[in-house]
């Protein structure tokens, strides 16, 4: 799949193993907030999670 080893300074190829589980957990928490009516729901917003730098950004999106 990757005939040559990427340079150490380059970004890792593909999906980092734990990320799908982390994103799925965040989605499940959003559903729980909607069902229980607790907390601030991310409806109409886009959350961007930068796993390499461990930073979140939330952007408002329009229709």
C-alpha positions as CSV (number, residue, x, y, z in Angstrom):
1,X,0.0,0.0,0.0
2,X,2.8,2.4,0.8
3,X,5.9,1.2,-1.1
4,X,8.2,3.7,0.7
5,X,8.3,4.7,4.3
6,X,7.0,8.3,4.7
7,X,9.4,10.9,6.2
8,X,9.2,11.3,10.0
9,X,8.2,15.0,9.6
10,X,5.3,14.2,7.2
11,X,1.7,13.6,8.4
12,X,0.7,10.0,9.1
13,X,-1.0,8.3,6.1
14,X,-4.6,7.2,6.4
15,X,-6.8,7.1,9.5
16,X,-5.2,6.9,13.0
17,X,-6.7,3.8,14.7
18,X,-8.6,5.3,17.6
19,X,-10.1,8.2,15.7
20,X,-13.2,6.5,14.3
21,X,-14.1,5.4,17.9
22,X,-13.5,8.9,19.2
23,X,-15.6,10.5,16.5
24,X,-18.4,7.9,17.0
25,X,-18.4,8.6,20.8
26,X,-18.7,12.4,20.1
27,X,-21.6,11.7,17.8
28,X,-23.3,9.5,20.4
29,X,-22.9,12.2,23.0
30,X,-24.6,14.7,20.7
31,X,-27.6,12.3,20.3
32,X,-27.8,12.0,24.1
33,X,-27.8,15.8,24.5
34,X,-30.7,16.0,22.0
35,X,-32.7,13.3,23.6
36,X,-32.3,14.6,27.2
37,X,-32.5,18.3,26.3
38,X,-29.3,18.9,28.2
39,X,-26.2,21.0,27.2
40,X,-25.5,22.9,24.0
41,X,-26.2,20.9,20.8
42,X,-23.9,21.5,17.8
43,X,-26.9,21.8,15.4
44,X,-26.0,24.3,12.7
45,X,-22.3,24.0,13.6
46,X,-19.3,22.1,12.4
47,X,-16.7,20.8,14.9
48,X,-13.2,20.3,13.5
49,X,-10.9,18.3,15.7
50,X,-7.1,18.5,14.9
51,X,-5.8,15.3,16.4
52,X,-2.2,16.1,15.7
53,X,-2.3,19.3,17.7
54,X,-5.2,18.3,20.0
55,X,-7.3,21.3,19.2
56,X,-11.1,21.8,18.5
57,X,-12.7,24.4,16.4
58,X,-16.4,25.0,16.0
59,X,-17.7,26.8,13.0
60,X,-21.2,28.1,12.4
61,X,-22.6,27.0,9.1
62,X,-25.5,28.6,7.2
63,X,-28.1,27.0,5.0
